[in-house]
Amino acid sequence: MSSSTYLYTNITTENRGVPVKAVLSMTPTFFFLYVNIVMLFTLRCKVIFRETSRYILFANMLFVDTLSLLICVFLYILAVGRLYFSGIACLVVVVSAGALMRISPLNLAMMSLERYVAICFPLRHVEVITCWRTGGAIIVMWVVGSLNSFADLLTFVMAGSNFGSTWGFCSRNLVFPLKVYNQINTAFSVIYFLMVGVIIIYTYISITMVAKSATSDKISATKANKTVLLHLFQLGIYLASLLHEPLLIVAFMYMDRISFLNVQYVLFVTLLIFPRCLSPLIYGLRDQIFSPIFLYNFTFSFRGTVKPVMSA
């Protein structure tokens, strides 16, 4: 067998199943992108959504998850198409993806705190949780969530890395290959998730205690308690997504290329795509005010679908 024939056979074997995998992964991704976009539109079309803190935080979470999905789709298309990426462009994508990954759990913490104030301090909720303060909290979230990326960029510049070279397939390991980057990333991840975990657990326990009180609104407290518990569940999923690259490294070391590509596909869907698709299912469809209006917009206002119950 000639070398060209062997190379063609090897590439054909590696690409076997790629179209099917691409369809299976991209179809739900594009569907949830559409869902997120419709939800963002719904949140902008009513005054109550634009002026209520929990809906503002929900919109920020949807916006972050949508950007994360777009970046995942972009990188997946590059990988499937075997397209090379320049250093500076890959740097921007990787830094942006890292910042978005940190902002998502911080947003969960803020949503838990908002429910905590609403249930535990109902008389002061309107005074404490205002639109301006919610906007300021979102700005702080984006700054704090970007600290890890700023540290990576600072180390990148100080190490004298070459921005102009073409490194091939875009990934964090290609942009930040030094061991110090992994140490910085691990340190920030531990701090972020410990902080968010403590906040969510504290608010969950506090709301649970209020729900058992005889003087509390048990229905609202129980619903808020379930919401915070869902926040804790989603935090665990975000934490699992951090295992994506370490698991890929282990798979690359101990598997042949075909098996590695299969594992890479499974990890991509379960750890990167799936967590970003949960937000609309967990939060949007559970809200009795938001859900009817969203479904009305989602189905293009077709006759026979549920109609919005609000006129504002």
Salt bridges, closest charged atoms under 4 A:
GLU14 OE1 - ARG82 NH2 3.15
GLU14 OE2 - ARG257 NE 2.90
GLU114 OE1 - ARG115 NE 2.77
GLU114 OE2 - HIS125 NE2 2.85
ASP152 OD2 - ARG172 NH2 2.95
ASP287 OD2 - ARG54 NH1 2.92
